[in-house]
Amino acid sequence: MPALQTTYPLNQDAGFPGMHADMAEWDARTRTATAAINFGVPVQRNGAEGCQTLASGGEYIGIAGVRRVTNASGDGYAAGDNVPVADEGCFFVLADAAIAVGAALNFNTASGRWTTAATSGTVIAVPQSEAETAASGAGAIFKVRLRRIPS
């Protein structure tokens, strides 16, 4: 069997989308993906036990965390996969633009990234989420802190 990787960078990335960012308390429930879901994006209910990427008008229930890579592409869940939907904790995610520490966050459904832009048809509010670290610009990885919403 040929080697999958033969060279290694000097410095590893701090993390990747959906990965736990620290050892603080976190909480997640398992749901079944009803469509493809990228790691680290907000999700909404879809049926009694299903979930899908957050869309306009959807009920935010948490973000798609990562417990293990489940497919060959390694960047998300396929329909039918079990998804750990986290509603509390600190996770790595991707920024849509520069973001300051402590900023309240929204999700841009057009880019699939987190933003501080005002809500609109494609930018959806994500309650109780804030930037734990700053993001330097589009595509930068940063930490989002999720705070549980009492129900």
C-alpha positions as CSV (number, residue, x, y, z in Angstrom):
1,M,0.0,0.0,0.0
2,P,1.5,3.4,-1.0
3,A,2.0,6.1,1.7
4,L,-0.8,8.5,2.0
5,Q,1.4,11.4,3.1
6,T,5.1,11.6,2.6
7,T,5.9,15.2,3.6
8,Y,4.8,17.1,6.7
9,P,4.7,20.9,7.4
10,L,6.8,22.4,10.1
11,N,3.8,23.7,12.0
12,Q,0.4,22.1,12.3
13,D,-2.8,24.0,12.0
14,A,-4.3,25.1,15.4
15,G,-7.5,23.2,14.5
16,F,-10.1,22.5,11.8
17,P,-13.8,23.4,11.6
18,G,-15.9,21.6,14.1
19,M,-13.0,20.5,16.3
20,H,-13.1,21.1,20.1
21,A,-11.0,24.2,20.8
22,D,-10.3,23.6,24.5
23,M,-11.2,21.4,27.4
24,A,-14.0,23.5,28.7
25,E,-17.4,21.9,29.4
26,W,-19.4,21.1,26.3
27,D,-22.6,19.3,25.4
28,A,-23.9,17.6,22.3
29,R,-26.8,15.4,21.2
30,T,-26.6,12.9,18.3
31,R,-28.8,13.6,15.3
32,T,-28.9,12.0,11.8
33,A,-27.9,14.2,8.9
34,T,-30.7,14.4,6.3
35,A,-28.4,16.1,3.8
36,A,-24.6,16.8,3.6
37,I,-23.4,19.0,6.5
38,N,-19.9,20.6,6.7
39,F,-18.1,20.4,10.0
40,G,-18.4,23.5,12.2
41,V,-21.6,24.9,10.7
42,P,-24.9,25.7,12.6
43,V,-27.6,23.1,12.1
44,Q,-31.4,23.0,12.5
45,R,-33.9,20.4,13.2
46,N,-35.2,18.3,10.3
47,G,-37.8,15.8,11.5
48,A,-37.9,14.2,14.9
49,E,-34.2,13.1,15.0
50,G,-32.7,14.6,11.9
51,C,-30.7,17.8,11.2
52,Q,-29.4,19.8,8.3
53,T,-27.4,23.0,7.8
54,L,-29.1,26.1,9.2
55,A,-31.3,27.8,6.6
56,S,-33.5,30.9,6.7
57,G,-36.5,30.2,8.9
58,G,-34.9,27.2,10.6
59,E,-34.7,26.5,14.3
60,Y,-31.0,26.7,15.4
61,I,-30.1,23.7,17.6
62,G,-26.3,23.8,17.7
63,I,-23.3,23.2,15.4
64,A,-21.9,20.1,13.7
65,G,-19.0,19.1,15.9
66,V,-16.4,16.6,15.0
67,R,-15.8,13.4,16.9
68,R,-14.1,11.5,14.0
69,V,-13.7,11.9,10.3
70,T,-16.4,9.7,8.6
71,N,-15.8,9.9,4.9
72,A,-13.0,10.3,2.3
73,S,-13.3,14.0,1.9
74,G,-13.0,14.6,5.6
75,D,-14.7,17.9,5.7
76,G,-18.3,17.0,6.6
77,Y,-21.0,14.5,7.2
78,A,-23.0,12.7,4.5
79,A,-26.7,12.2,4.6
80,G,-27.4,9.3,7.0
81,D,-24.3,10.0,9.2
82,N,-24.6,10.5,12.9
83,V,-23.8,14.1,13.8
84,P,-22.8,15.4,17.2
85,V,-24.8,18.6,17.5
86,A,-23.1,20.8,20.1
87,D,-25.1,23.5,21.9
88,E,-22.4,24.4,24.4
89,G,-18.6,24.7,24.3
90,C,-15.8,26.2,22.3
91,F,-15.1,25.0,18.7
92,F,-13.0,26.0,15.7
93,V,-15.0,27.4,12.7
94,L,-14.3,29.4,9.5
95,A,-14.7,33.2,9.2
96,D,-16.4,35.0,6.4
97,A,-14.4,38.2,7.1
98,A,-12.3,39.7,9.9
99,I,-13.9,39.2,13.3
100,A,-13.1,40.8,16.6
101,V,-12.9,38.9,19.9
102,G,-16.2,38.9,21.8
103,A,-18.3,39.8,18.7
104,A,-21.8,38.3,18.4
105,L,-21.9,35.9,15.5
106,N,-24.2,35.1,12.6
107,F,-23.9,32.5,9.8
108,N,-23.7,33.3,6.1
109,T,-25.5,30.5,4.2
110,A,-24.1,31.7,0.9
111,S,-20.5,31.2,1.9
112,G,-21.0,28.6,4.6
113,R,-19.0,30.7,7.1
114,W,-19.4,32.6,10.3
115,T,-19.8,36.4,10.2
116,T,-20.6,39.6,12.1
117,A,-22.6,41.0,9.1
118,A,-26.2,42.1,9.8
119,T,-28.9,39.5,9.4
120,S,-30.5,39.3,5.9
121,G,-31.9,36.7,3.5
122,T,-28.6,34.8,3.5
123,V,-27.2,35.8,6.9
124,I,-28.9,34.1,9.8
125,A,-28.6,34.9,13.6
126,V,-27.0,32.3,15.7
127,P,-28.2,32.9,19.3
128,Q,-25.7,32.8,22.2
129,S,-22.6,32.5,20.0
130,E,-19.6,34.8,20.3
131,A,-16.0,34.9,18.9
132,E,-13.6,33.5,21.5
133,T,-10.6,34.5,19.4
134,A,-10.2,37.0,16.5
135,A,-10.3,36.0,12.8
136,S,-7.9,37.8,10.4
137,G,-10.2,37.6,7.4
138,A,-12.2,35.4,5.0
139,G,-11.3,31.7,5.4
140,A,-9.4,32.2,8.7
141,I,-10.0,29.7,11.4
142,F,-11.1,31.0,14.8
143,K,-12.8,29.8,18.0
144,V,-16.6,30.3,18.6
145,R,-18.0,30.0,22.1
146,L,-21.5,28.5,22.3
147,R,-23.5,29.2,25.4
148,R,-26.5,27.0,26.1
149,I,-29.9,28.5,25.5
150,P,-32.4,27.5,28.2
151,S,-35.5,25.8,26.9
